[in-house]
Amino acid sequence: MRVLLVYPLFPKTFWSYEKILELVNRKVLLPPLGLVTVAAILPQEWEFKLVDRNIRPVTDAEWEWADVVILSAMIVQKPDLLDQIREAKRRGKLVACGGPYPTSVPEEVQEAGVDFLILDEGEITLPMFVAAIKRGEKSGIFRAVNGEKPDVTTTPVPRFDLLEFDAYDSMSVQFSRGCPFQCEFCDIIVLYGRKPRTKTPAQLLAELEYLYQLGWRRGVFMVDDNFIGNKRNVKLFLKELKVWQAEHKYPFKFNTEASIDLAQDPELIELMVECYFDAVFLGIETPDEESLSMTKKFQNTRSSLAEAVEMITRAGLRPMAGFIIGFDGEKKGAGDRIVRFAELTAIPTTTFGMLQALPNTALWYRLEKEGRLVGKEGNLNQTTLMNFIPTRPVEDIAREYVEAFSDLYEPSRYLDRIYRCFLMLGAPKVKAPFKMPSLIDLKALSIVVWRQGFKRQTRWKFWHHLFSIIKNNPAVWEHYLTVCAHNEHFMEYRQIVRDEIEAQLVEYLAPLTKQKTEVSEVKIKPEESLVSSH
């Protein structure tokens, strides 16, 4: 059986980082971990080819070669996913589809012509698909029974060998699935449950060893939606990872996502830093405590968010953070409050978007019951209006959002925030061997220094901050310059956010404007004026 694995295109997003990736001659930030895991679960006597369309299109020869085409996608990849399903069917191929988006909204991929729906988690449903193929069946829907979740200790090492390594900036691995919290807007607990399931330390170390043997020596992202969901198990893993990293001379830098209660566990933070973690993404969402309680993100209300961020930063983990605007009951000025919080805590990189009701979440069902959903899908891109009727005017939320996003990534303000963060950032606790920079890295550095240190109006600030970091916190200067380089992406992306949100807002308000115009015209019809004058 010849299997063609296809990963659909992402639109331009906060995380696409095209301008930065161009500098280091890379195409994509992260690989399709789901598809290389699928390839590992399927029978190994089958043949596999993988095409990430974010790197290149599928060739005619690859379409011709395939007996079956398997696709996986997140919700933001929907347009290209549906196009690739139709293209595969046009070429007469059997098509199977799975992943977070098809699992949440299977109807749309069915309408596009997919033959097999492999939903929920593949450890359970892929064997059902294989059995159907062996029986000669040409279609089917495979789902876990009664919400069953697999034991991820049985998950094999992903087929990283199928990836085009030179195209990616970082690799991905997964330690756990699920999250213990109950945030109303989150679809992770819908897809993977509230009981975090973890791999064994030996299992994940085998994945890292495979990457090492394949020659990977760049960053590794732990894609867990909450890496510390099971603190006991993650500590057991980190203690073994610490030894592995030292034995291998620290070949990988790690970063991940975690809940803010990480700050309450100094031992866990220290273990992460000792394993060469250097950054962590925190789901802060909003500094407004009433909104946090409304959306059931209670873990963010138990202590000072600002103090938690500072503790994590001083320990040596650069904070990244997610923020959301548009919660029910939110008071005017939420965008400005988010900007002030980011400035107060010196968080350089802040993803920021308008609240979306994702399919099958608690928020989705509540808004559906209240008759407030607009359309039947959500989209987590930063350039998308809300898909429900909020408790304050959409136009107010959208304008606050656009201005706040623009303020956060105003070049001078961004440089100041990075500078304050890295003055505070704890120095690394490990010393990796010196690596001679490549010609590509040197070229990228020279471009960043030229643009930010000579060409732009922020040049004096750039040099002042850089020399101050070298003087006051010299162990982090390379990390500092890397984050400065991110500005190459945000300078362009802030304008994309403004243009696309404002265009959608005009479209959104057009029916309301037309309705008001028609009402006004009815009120001042000439004939009615004449009648009233007699």
C-alpha positions as CSV (number, residue, x, y, z in Angstrom):
1,M,0.0,0.0,0.0
2,R,1.5,3.4,-1.1
3,V,0.4,6.2,1.2
4,L,0.8,9.9,0.4
5,L,0.6,12.0,3.5
6,V,-0.4,15.6,2.7
7,Y,-0.3,18.6,5.2
8,P,-2.4,21.6,4.0
9,L,-1.3,25.2,3.8
10,F,-1.5,27.6,6.7
11,P,-2.6,31.1,6.0
12,K,-0.3,34.0,7.2
13,T,-0.6,34.0,11.0
14,F,1.1,35.3,14.1
15,W,3.3,32.1,14.1
16,S,4.1,31.9,10.4
17,Y,7.3,34.1,10.8
18,E,8.0,34.2,7.1
19,K,10.4,37.2,7.3
20,I,12.4,35.6,10.0
21,L,12.5,32.1,8.4
22,E,13.7,33.7,5.1
23,L,16.7,35.1,7.0
24,V,17.8,31.6,8.1
25,N,16.8,29.9,4.9
26,R,14.0,27.9,6.4
27,K,10.5,27.5,5.1
28,V,8.3,26.5,8.1
29,L,8.5,26.9,11.8
30,L,7.3,23.4,12.8
31,P,6.7,20.1,11.1
32,P,3.4,18.1,10.9
33,L,3.9,15.9,14.0
34,G,0.5,14.4,13.7
35,L,1.2,13.0,10.2
36,V,4.6,11.5,11.1
37,T,2.9,9.9,14.1
38,V,0.2,8.5,11.8
39,A,2.9,7.0,9.6
40,A,4.4,5.3,12.6
41,I,1.1,3.8,13.7
42,L,0.2,2.4,10.2
43,P,1.7,-0.9,9.1
44,Q,5.4,-0.4,8.5
45,E,5.4,-2.7,5.4
46,W,3.4,0.1,3.7
47,E,5.3,2.7,1.8
48,F,5.0,6.4,2.7
49,K,5.7,9.8,1.2
50,L,5.0,13.0,3.0
51,V,4.4,16.4,1.4
52,D,4.1,19.5,3.6
53,R,2.4,22.0,1.3
54,N,3.8,24.8,3.4
55,I,7.2,23.8,1.9
56,R,6.1,22.8,-1.7
57,P,3.2,21.5,-3.7
58,V,2.4,17.9,-4.4
59,T,4.0,16.8,-7.7
60,D,2.1,14.9,-10.4
61,A,4.4,12.0,-9.9
62,E,3.5,11.8,-6.2
63,W,-0.2,12.0,-6.9
64,E,0.2,9.2,-9.5
65,W,2.3,7.0,-7.1
66,A,-0.3,7.0,-4.3
67,D,-2.9,4.3,-3.6
68,V,-4.4,6.3,-0.8
69,V,-4.0,10.0,0.3
70,I,-4.2,10.8,4.0
71,L,-4.6,14.4,5.2
72,S,-4.7,16.0,8.7
73,A,-5.5,19.6,9.5
74,M,-6.3,22.2,12.1
75,I,-9.2,24.6,11.6
76,V,-7.0,27.4,10.1
77,Q,-6.0,25.0,7.4
78,K,-9.6,24.3,6.3
79,P,-9.5,26.1,2.8
80,D,-6.5,24.2,1.6
81,L,-7.6,20.9,3.2
82,L,-10.9,21.0,1.3
83,D,-9.0,21.9,-2.0
84,Q,-6.6,19.0,-1.6
85,I,-9.4,16.5,-0.9
86,R,-11.1,17.6,-4.1
87,E,-7.8,17.4,-6.0
88,A,-7.1,13.9,-4.8
89,K,-10.7,12.8,-5.7
90,R,-10.3,14.4,-9.2
91,R,-7.3,12.2,-9.7
92,G,-9.3,9.1,-8.6
93,K,-7.6,8.5,-5.3
94,L,-8.9,7.0,-2.1
95,V,-8.8,9.8,0.5
96,A,-8.7,9.6,4.2
97,C,-8.8,12.5,6.6
98,G,-8.4,13.1,10.3
99,G,-7.0,15.6,12.9
100,P,-8.5,18.3,15.1
101,Y,-10.6,20.1,12.5
102,P,-12.2,17.0,10.8
103,T,-12.8,15.5,14.3
104,S,-14.7,18.7,15.3
105,V,-16.6,19.3,12.0
106,P,-16.6,16.1,10.0
107,E,-19.5,17.3,7.8
108,E,-17.5,19.7,5.8
109,V,-14.8,17.2,4.7
110,Q,-17.5,14.7,3.9
111,E,-19.1,17.2,1.5
112,A,-15.6,17.7,-0.1
113,G,-15.7,14.0,-1.0
114,V,-13.5,12.3,1.5
115,D,-13.8,8.5,1.6
116,F,-12.5,7.7,5.1
117,L,-12.9,9.7,8.2
118,I,-10.3,8.7,10.8
119,L,-11.5,10.8,13.8
120,D,-10.5,11.2,17.4
121,E,-7.1,9.9,18.4
122,G,-5.3,7.7,15.9
123,E,-4.0,5.1,18.3
124,I,-7.6,3.9,18.5
125,T,-9.1,4.7,15.0
126,L,-6.2,4.1,12.7
127,P,-6.2,0.3,13.3
128,M,-10.0,0.4,12.4
129,F,-9.0,2.1,9.1
130,V,-6.3,-0.5,8.4
131,A,-8.7,-3.3,9.0
132,A,-11.2,-1.8,6.6
133,I,-8.6,-1.3,3.9
134,K,-7.5,-5.0,4.3
135,R,-11.2,-6.0,3.8
136,G,-11.2,-4.1,0.6
137,E,-13.7,-1.4,1.8
138,K,-13.8,1.9,0.0
139,S,-15.2,4.2,2.6
140,G,-15.9,4.4,6.3
141,I,-16.1,6.5,9.5
142,F,-14.0,5.5,12.4
143,R,-14.6,7.0,15.9
144,A,-13.6,6.1,19.5
145,V,-16.5,4.5,21.4
146,N,-17.9,6.5,24.3
147,G,-15.1,9.0,24.3
148,E,-12.4,6.4,24.8
149,K,-8.9,7.9,25.0
150,P,-5.8,5.9,24.1
151,D,-2.9,5.0,26.4
152,V,-0.2,7.1,24.8
153,T,2.5,4.9,26.3
154,T,1.8,2.6,23.3
155,T,2.4,5.4,20.7
156,P,5.4,4.5,18.5
157,V,8.3,6.8,17.7
158,P,7.1,9.2,15.0
159,R,8.6,8.7,11.5
160,F,10.7,11.8,11.6
161,D,12.7,10.4,8.7
162,L,9.9,11.4,6.3
163,L,10.4,15.1,7.0
164,E,12.5,17.5,4.9
165,F,14.7,18.6,7.8
166,D,16.3,21.5,6.1
167,A,12.9,23.2,5.7
168,Y,12.0,23.5,9.4
169,D,13.2,25.9,12.0
170,S,12.3,23.6,15.0
171,M,11.2,20.0,15.5
172,S,8.1,18.9,17.5
173,V,7.6,16.2,20.1
174,Q,4.7,15.5,22.4
175,F,4.9,14.3,26.0
176,S,1.2,14.5,27.1
177,R,-2.3,15.0,25.8
178,G,-5.1,16.6,27.8
179,C,-5.4,19.4,30.3
180,P,-6.9,19.3,33.8
181,F,-8.5,22.8,33.6
182,Q,-12.0,23.7,32.3
183,C,-11.6,26.9,30.3
184,E,-14.9,27.5,28.6
185,F,-13.4,28.5,25.2
186,C,-10.8,25.7,24.9
187,D,-11.3,22.8,22.5
188,I,-8.3,20.9,23.8
189,I,-10.3,19.4,26.7
190,V,-13.0,18.5,24.1
191,L,-10.5,16.7,21.8
192,Y,-8.2,15.2,24.4
193,G,-10.0,15.2,27.7
194,R,-9.2,16.7,31.2
195,K,-7.1,13.9,32.4
196,P,-3.5,14.5,31.1
197,R,-2.1,11.3,29.7
198,T,1.7,11.1,29.4
199,K,4.3,9.1,27.7
200,T,7.0,7.3,29.7
201,P,10.4,9.1,30.1
202,A,12.1,6.3,28.1
203,Q,9.5,6.7,25.3
204,L,10.1,10.4,24.8
205,L,13.9,10.0,25.2
206,A,13.7,7.4,22.3
207,E,12.1,10.1,20.1
208,L,14.8,12.6,21.0
209,E,17.5,10.0,20.4
210,Y,16.0,9.3,16.9
211,L,16.1,13.0,16.1
212,Y,19.7,13.1,17.3
213,Q,20.7,10.1,15.2
214,L,19.0,11.7,12.1
215,G,21.3,14.7,12.7
216,W,18.9,17.3,14.1
217,R,20.7,20.0,16.2
218,R,18.2,22.8,16.4
219,G,15.3,23.7,18.7
220,V,12.6,21.3,19.8
221,F,9.1,22.4,20.7
222,M,7.1,20.3,23.2
223,V,3.7,20.7,21.6
224,D,1.7,19.7,24.7
225,D,-1.1,22.2,25.3
226,N,-0.1,22.2,28.9
227,F,3.3,20.5,29.4
228,I,2.8,20.6,33.2
229,G,-0.7,19.2,33.3
230,N,0.6,16.2,35.2
231,K,3.4,17.7,37.3
232,R,4.5,14.4,38.9
233,N,5.1,12.7,35.6
234,V,6.7,15.7,33.9
235,K,9.2,15.9,36.8
236,L,10.1,12.3,36.4
237,F,10.7,12.9,32.7
238,L,12.7,16.0,33.2
239,K,15.0,14.3,35.7
240,E,15.9,11.8,33.0
241,L,16.0,14.4,30.2
242,K,18.6,16.3,32.3
243,V,20.9,13.3,32.2
244,W,20.3,12.7,28.5
245,Q,21.0,16.3,27.6
246,A,24.3,16.3,29.5
247,E,25.4,13.0,28.0
248,H,24.7,14.3,24.5
249,K,26.2,17.8,25.2
250,Y,22.9,19.7,25.0
251,P,22.0,19.2,21.3
252,F,18.5,20.7,21.7
253,K,17.1,23.8,23.2
254,F,13.5,23.3,24.3
255,N,10.4,25.5,24.6
256,T,6.8,24.6,25.4
257,E,3.4,25.7,26.6
258,A,2.3,25.7,30.3
259,S,-0.3,27.0,32.6
260,I,0.6,30.0,34.8
261,D,0.6,27.8,37.9
262,L,4.1,26.8,36.7
263,A,5.2,29.8,38.9
264,Q,4.0,28.0,42.0
265,D,6.5,25.2,41.5
266,P,10.1,26.4,41.7
267,E,11.4,22.8,41.5
268,L,9.7,22.3,38.2
269,I,11.0,25.5,36.7
270,E,14.5,24.7,37.8
271,L,14.3,21.3,36.2
272,M,13.1,22.8,33.0
273,V,16.0,25.3,32.9
274,E,18.5,22.6,33.8
275,C,17.2,20.6,30.8
276,Y,17.9,23.7,28.5
277,F,14.4,25.0,28.2
278,D,14.7,28.7,27.4
279,A,11.1,29.9,26.7
280,V,7.5,29.0,27.8
281,F,4.2,30.1,26.3
282,L,1.6,31.1,29.0
283,G,-2.1,31.2,28.5
284,I,-2.8,34.5,30.3
285,E,-5.8,35.5,28.2
286,T,-6.6,38.8,30.0
287,P,-5.6,40.7,33.2
288,D,-9.3,41.2,33.9
289,E,-10.2,38.8,36.8
290,E,-13.9,39.0,36.1
291,S,-13.4,37.8,32.6
292,L,-11.1,35.0,33.7
293,S,-13.8,33.8,36.2
294,M,-16.5,34.2,33.5
295,T,-14.6,31.9,31.1
296,K,-13.8,29.5,34.0
297,K,-10.0,30.1,33.8
298,F,-9.8,29.9,37.6
299,Q,-6.2,28.9,37.7
300,N,-5.3,32.4,36.6
301,T,-7.1,34.1,39.5
302,R,-5.4,32.4,42.4
303,S,-2.4,34.6,42.6
304,S,-0.9,37.7,41.0
305,L,-0.4,37.2,37.3
306,A,2.3,39.8,37.1
307,E,4.3,38.3,40.0
308,A,4.0,34.8,38.4
309,V,5.4,36.1,35.1
310,E,8.3,37.8,36.9
311,M,9.1,34.7,38.8
312,I,9.2,32.6,35.7
313,T,11.3,35.2,33.8
314,R,13.9,35.6,36.7
315,A,14.2,31.8,36.8
316,G,15.5,31.8,33.2
317,L,12.4,31.1,31.0
318,R,11.5,33.8,28.5
319,P,7.8,34.3,28.7
320,M,5.5,34.3,25.7
321,A,1.8,34.8,26.3
322,G,-1.6,34.5,24.7
323,F,-4.2,37.2,25.2
324,I,-7.9,37.3,24.1
325,I,-10.4,40.2,23.8
326,G,-14.1,39.9,23.7
327,F,-15.2,38.0,26.8
328,D,-18.8,38.3,28.0
329,G,-19.2,41.2,30.4
330,E,-15.9,42.7,29.4
331,K,-15.6,46.4,30.1
332,K,-14.5,49.1,27.7
333,G,-10.7,49.5,27.3
334,A,-9.8,45.8,27.5
335,G,-7.3,46.2,24.7
336,D,-5.5,49.0,26.5
337,R,-5.4,46.9,29.7
338,I,-3.7,44.0,27.8
339,V,-1.1,46.4,26.4
340,R,-0.4,47.8,29.9
341,F,-0.1,44.3,31.4
342,A,2.4,43.2,28.6
343,E,4.4,46.4,29.3
344,L,4.3,45.9,33.1
345,T,5.5,42.3,32.8
346,A,7.9,42.9,29.9
347,I,6.5,40.0,27.9
348,P,8.1,40.4,24.4
349,T,6.0,38.1,22.3
350,T,2.2,38.2,22.9
351,T,-0.2,36.4,20.7
352,F,-3.4,38.4,20.7
353,G,-6.8,37.7,19.1
354,M,-10.5,38.1,19.3
355,L,-12.4,35.4,21.2
356,Q,-13.7,32.6,19.0
357,A,-16.3,30.0,19.8
358,L,-14.8,26.8,18.6
359,P,-17.0,23.9,17.7
360,N,-18.2,21.7,20.5
361,T,-16.6,23.7,23.3
362,A,-18.6,24.8,26.4
363,L,-18.6,28.3,25.0
364,W,-20.0,27.1,21.6
365,Y,-22.9,25.3,23.2
366,R,-23.7,28.1,25.6
367,L,-23.8,30.7,22.8
368,E,-25.7,28.3,20.5
369,K,-28.4,28.0,23.3
370,E,-28.5,31.8,23.6
371,G,-28.8,32.2,19.9
372,R,-25.6,34.2,19.6
373,L,-23.5,32.2,17.2
374,V,-22.7,33.8,13.8
375,G,-22.0,31.0,11.3
376,K,-20.9,27.5,12.3
377,E,-17.2,27.7,12.7
378,G,-14.4,29.4,14.6
379,N,-11.0,30.4,13.4
380,L,-8.0,31.1,15.7
381,N,-6.2,33.3,13.2
382,Q,-5.4,36.8,14.5
383,T,-7.0,38.3,11.4
384,T,-10.5,37.0,12.1
385,L,-13.5,38.8,13.6
386,M,-15.5,37.1,16.3
387,N,-18.0,34.4,15.3
388,F,-20.6,35.3,17.8
389,I,-22.6,38.3,19.1
390,P,-20.6,39.7,22.1
391,T,-22.0,41.6,25.1
392,R,-20.6,44.9,23.8
393,P,-20.4,46.2,20.2
394,V,-18.2,44.2,17.8
395,E,-16.9,47.4,16.3
396,D,-15.7,48.6,19.7
397,I,-13.9,45.3,20.4
398,A,-12.4,45.2,16.9
399,R,-11.1,48.7,17.0
400,E,-9.6,48.2,20.5
401,Y,-8.0,45.0,19.3
402,V,-6.4,46.5,16.2
403,E,-5.0,49.5,18.1
404,A,-3.7,47.2,20.9
405,F,-2.0,44.8,18.5
406,S,-0.5,47.8,16.7
407,D,0.8,49.3,20.0
408,L,2.3,46.0,21.2
409,Y,4.4,45.6,18.0
410,E,5.3,49.3,17.5
411,P,9.0,48.8,16.8
412,S,10.4,51.1,19.5
413,R,8.0,49.8,22.1
414,Y,8.7,46.2,21.2
415,L,12.5,46.7,21.5
416,D,12.0,48.3,24.9
417,R,10.0,45.4,26.1
418,I,12.5,42.8,24.9
419,Y,15.3,44.8,26.7
420,R,13.5,44.9,30.0
421,C,12.7,41.2,29.7
422,F,16.3,40.2,29.1
423,L,17.7,42.4,31.8
424,M,15.5,40.4,34.2
425,L,15.9,37.0,32.5
426,G,17.8,34.5,34.5
427,A,21.0,33.2,32.9
428,P,21.0,29.6,31.5
429,K,22.0,27.0,34.0
430,V,23.7,24.8,31.4
431,K,26.6,25.6,29.1
432,A,26.3,24.0,25.7
433,P,29.4,23.5,23.7
434,F,30.3,26.4,21.3
435,K,29.0,25.9,17.8
436,M,30.6,27.7,14.9
437,P,27.9,29.8,13.3
438,S,27.1,28.8,9.7
439,L,27.3,31.3,6.8
440,I,23.5,31.4,6.8
441,D,23.4,32.4,10.4
442,L,26.1,35.0,9.9
443,K,24.2,36.4,7.0
444,A,21.0,36.6,9.0
445,L,22.7,38.3,11.8
446,S,24.2,40.9,9.5
447,I,20.8,41.6,7.9
448,V,19.2,42.1,11.3
449,V,22.0,44.4,12.5
450,W,21.9,46.4,9.3
451,R,18.1,46.9,9.4
452,Q,17.7,47.5,13.1
453,G,21.1,49.0,13.9
454,F,21.6,51.3,10.9
455,K,18.6,51.6,8.6
456,R,15.7,52.3,11.0
457,Q,14.9,55.2,13.3
458,T,15.3,52.8,16.3
459,R,19.0,52.3,15.5
460,W,20.3,54.2,18.6
461,K,17.9,52.3,20.9
462,F,19.0,49.0,19.3
463,W,22.7,49.6,20.0
464,H,22.1,51.0,23.5
465,H,20.0,48.0,24.5
466,L,22.4,45.5,22.9
467,F,25.5,46.8,24.7
468,S,23.6,47.1,27.9
469,I,22.5,43.4,27.7
470,I,26.1,42.4,26.9
471,K,27.3,44.3,29.9
472,N,24.6,43.5,32.4
473,N,23.4,40.0,31.4
474,P,26.0,38.7,28.9
475,A,24.9,35.0,29.0
476,V,21.7,35.9,27.2
477,W,22.9,38.2,24.4
478,E,22.4,35.7,21.6
479,H,18.9,34.8,22.8
480,Y,18.2,38.5,23.0
481,L,19.3,39.2,19.4
482,T,17.1,36.3,18.2
483,V,14.0,37.9,19.8
484,C,15.0,41.2,18.3
485,A,14.9,39.6,14.9
486,H,11.3,38.6,15.4
487,N,10.5,42.3,14.9
488,E,11.1,41.6,11.1
489,H,7.9,39.6,11.2
490,F,5.7,41.8,13.4
491,M,6.4,45.0,11.6
492,E,4.6,43.7,8.6
493,Y,2.1,41.5,10.4
494,R,0.7,44.3,12.5
495,Q,-0.4,46.1,9.3
496,I,-1.9,42.8,7.9
497,V,-4.0,42.5,11.1
498,R,-5.2,46.1,10.8
499,D,-6.1,45.8,7.1
500,E,-7.9,42.5,7.3
501,I,-9.8,43.3,10.5
502,E,-10.9,46.7,9.2
503,A,-12.0,45.1,5.9
504,Q,-14.0,42.4,7.7
505,L,-15.5,45.0,10.0
506,V,-16.8,47.0,7.0
507,E,-18.4,43.9,5.6
508,Y,-19.9,43.0,9.0
509,L,-21.4,46.4,9.5
510,A,-22.7,46.8,5.9
511,P,-26.1,45.2,6.5
512,L,-26.6,47.3,9.7
513,T,-25.6,50.4,7.8
514,K,-28.0,49.5,5.0
515,Q,-30.8,48.9,7.5
516,K,-30.3,52.2,9.2
517,T,-30.3,54.0,5.8
518,E,-33.5,52.3,4.8
519,V,-35.2,53.3,8.0
520,S,-34.0,56.9,7.6
521,E,-35.3,57.0,4.0
522,V,-38.7,55.7,5.2
523,K,-38.9,58.4,7.8
524,I,-38.3,61.2,5.3
525,K,-40.2,60.1,2.1
526,P,-41.2,63.2,0.2
527,E,-44.8,62.2,-0.2
528,E,-45.1,61.7,3.5
529,S,-43.6,65.2,4.1
530,L,-46.2,66.7,1.8
531,V,-49.1,64.9,3.5
532,S,-47.9,66.0,6.9
533,S,-47.7,69.6,5.7
534,H,-51.4,69.9,4.9
